[in-house]
Amino acid sequence: MTRHPFRWENLIFGVVFLAIVANWAVWKQDLLTPRELSITASAALIVLGVVGIAATLWRARPASVPPTTDTTTDTTDEGAPREEADPQS
């Protein structure tokens, strides 16, 4: 699977949209006081930071490969060419 490049415009749009909705919720709907909004925003940033650090550490860890203890022997003829490896075109 190929990884897609990071798109800054999507992040900026999401942050602006979230700021507009938060402003509407605070002033028009009276859902949060400005103090509650600042505490909520701080907590959200801390949680996102911890998630980002955890994701970084999780990806940086090498995949553990269990040791193989397979003692079976392969009885195929290693000298015979295979069609997939050596196509005759």
C-alpha positions as CSV (number, residue, x, y, z in Angstrom):
1,M,0.0,0.0,0.0
2,T,1.4,3.4,-0.9
3,R,1.3,6.2,1.5
4,H,-0.3,9.4,0.3
5,P,1.4,12.8,0.9
6,F,0.2,15.0,3.7
7,R,-2.2,17.7,2.5
8,W,-2.0,20.9,4.5
9,E,-5.1,22.5,3.0
10,N,-7.3,19.8,4.6
11,L,-5.8,20.4,8.0
12,I,-6.2,24.1,7.8
13,F,-9.8,23.8,6.6
14,G,-10.6,21.5,9.5
15,V,-9.0,23.8,12.1
16,V,-10.8,26.8,10.7
17,F,-14.1,24.9,10.6
18,L,-13.6,23.8,14.2
19,A,-12.8,27.3,15.3
20,I,-16.0,28.6,13.7
21,V,-18.2,25.9,15.3
22,A,-16.5,26.5,18.7
23,N,-17.1,30.2,18.4
24,W,-20.8,29.6,17.5
25,A,-21.2,27.2,20.4
26,V,-19.6,29.6,22.9
27,W,-21.4,32.8,22.0
28,K,-24.7,31.9,20.4
29,Q,-25.7,28.6,22.0
30,D,-24.1,29.3,25.4
31,L,-22.8,25.7,25.6
32,L,-19.4,26.6,27.1
33,T,-18.1,29.6,29.0
34,P,-14.9,31.0,27.7
35,R,-13.1,29.5,30.6
36,E,-14.5,26.0,29.9
37,L,-13.6,26.4,26.2
38,S,-10.0,27.2,27.0
39,I,-9.8,24.2,29.3
40,T,-11.4,21.9,26.7
41,A,-9.1,23.2,24.0
42,S,-6.0,22.7,26.2
43,A,-7.1,19.2,27.1
44,A,-7.8,18.3,23.4
45,L,-4.4,19.6,22.4
46,I,-2.7,17.5,25.1
47,V,-4.6,14.4,24.1
48,L,-3.7,14.9,20.5
49,G,-0.1,15.4,21.4
50,V,0.0,12.2,23.4
51,V,-1.7,10.3,20.5
52,G,0.8,11.7,18.1
53,I,3.8,10.7,20.2
54,A,2.3,7.2,20.7
55,A,1.8,6.8,17.0
56,T,5.3,7.9,16.2
57,L,6.8,5.5,18.7
58,W,4.6,2.7,17.5
59,R,5.7,3.1,13.9
60,A,9.4,3.5,14.8
61,R,9.4,0.1,16.5
62,P,10.8,-2.7,14.3
63,A,8.4,-5.5,13.6
64,S,9.2,-8.5,15.8
65,V,9.8,-11.6,13.8
66,P,9.4,-14.8,15.7
67,P,12.2,-17.3,15.4
68,T,11.5,-20.1,13.0
69,T,11.9,-23.6,14.2
70,D,10.8,-25.3,11.0
71,T,12.8,-28.5,10.5
72,T,11.1,-29.7,7.3
73,T,13.2,-30.1,4.2
74,D,12.2,-29.0,0.7
75,T,12.4,-31.9,-1.8
76,T,11.9,-29.8,-4.9
77,D,14.6,-29.8,-7.6
78,E,16.4,-26.5,-7.2
79,G,18.1,-26.7,-10.5
80,A,14.9,-26.8,-12.6
81,P,13.9,-23.3,-14.0
82,R,10.5,-22.1,-13.0
83,E,8.3,-20.4,-15.5
84,E,7.6,-17.4,-13.2
85,A,11.2,-16.7,-12.6
86,D,12.5,-17.4,-16.1
87,P,9.8,-16.7,-18.7
88,Q,10.4,-18.1,-22.2
89,S,9.0,-15.4,-24.5
